[in-house]
Amino acid sequence: MSPVNGAATSELLRVENLVREYRSADGRRVQAVSDVSLSVARGRTLGLVGESGCGKSSLGRAILQLPPPESGAVLFEGEDLTRLSGKALRSRRRRMQMVFQDPVSSLNPRRIVGDIVAEPLAIWEAAKSGTARRRVEEMLALVGFSPAEVWNRAPHELSGGQCQRVSLARAMILEPALLICDEPVSALDVSVQAQILNLLHGMAARFSLTMLFISHDLAVIRNIADRVAVMYLGKIVESGATLDVYERPRHPYTDALLRSVLPPGRKLPERDAIEGELPSAIAPPSGCRFRTRCPRAEAICAAQEPKLDADASAHRVACHFPLSPAPVGSAAVDRASRA
């Protein structure tokens, strides 16, 4: 990766060698995010996909310094957030916002919608009361509400999709440069998912928004992201342009994920199946972390960890034996998106 002070001008966000750790109940160290590097260009959307428990949400929160990572750098608009604290860090967070997975619990149940969306303005004293109300009304209308109808409602009076639209209005009221979406549609019905994704598309175009979109849903990532990074047990194993990765997966894990999106009644061929459970992050496998479930694993996979190619603009893969498959992944996801 490039030096910390050498971020390209086209990049809004660059993460370098980030490590995020937790402690287990018995005091052992759990490395949820292990030496991850990625970048997101201005006005673009990076999709982050992987199994539950692979560290996606931990990475998103570490980028926002919630809490700060144990090591590594997070360059936002060319400034390393890990070197900031207090007022300096707080001022940078105004330019970054997050939309959470659970739309109901992410809202204060004791406050009404109008006050929830206006709260960022009140915290930052960005507008006087009259101006603030107009801005809140405009934002509520932008996410598809009639402001007069929802202003005095509490979160428990709204559906999950409506709560997520309130969350999106709250996140966008300060017009941030970066929006991190942590599984924002996974708790919603399919029809409501489409509404939220359309809103995000519209917001991205209107505000020149840069997004990191976290999801385990392959079809959602394909519809929303320009580029995709595939995460496994705290590591990025493959990244590249979304269509390129989906149509020509090079890592066995990515290939198996895409092949698992099949029509009802069809099974994944045995040769392509992933066997076993996700290993423990407390004691991850040596070398390649996917080797214990990979049908292509050999001795070198246990002895030596594969590294991602240094060229950030290319289709990158961390594998000693990358695939050169026929373009099958795209068709599988197409079928899933139409289901």
C-alpha angles and dihedrals in degrees: 000000000000122000117280093252095046104076114152116250091236091060121087094180132027125175117196125194093327119187124189120184137184134187122242122225090266093049099258120141118253115195103206094173117030122194096320122176126182142141138211122205120224113276093011134111124229116198117211113200135176145113122304110277096027094116103261096131092041089055093050093051093045090055088058089045091245083161110351118251121256092241142349133066133277110197113195115179087346096305123111107235092195089068094053130083140165117008094355093058093040092055091052092051090065087072092052127061137174135215112204133218099243106058095190102048092043089068125074105251092206096059133071124240096256092054093044093056093041094050096089089054091050092049093050096035087228096152142014117253096266094046091044092055091051091050092049091049090050091050093047089051090048091058091049105267133128096232094211091054098050103028096095098035123112121226093255089061091061134074122245092260092049091050090052090052088052089050090051092049090050092049093049100042091093092044097236124200094223129041120188111200113196107198090314096173104032093097094049135086116261094252091050091047089060091052093052093046090050089051091052091049090052093046092049091053096042097047101028085242125189114212140193103199116196118197145137090213109100095195092052092050091050092052096047109030133078091194132019135208119197115213128200125179095336096318135098105235100175138008139170145107108337098239092044093053093044095047097038109026111184102185117075090227093054090046092052092048091053094044090052090066095086135148117266114281096028123104132209110257111256092240091059099042122116109229129204134012130298105277121244117273087217091068109015119187118271119255110359109021092211095055095096089063100031120106090205097054119131135174094281090059090065095042102045132035113227116232131214116252112264094232103097093190095059137075099274129196135181102212136113091215107032119188129247097196134169112263099271104131097074094054092051093052091045089057091048093050090053094047 
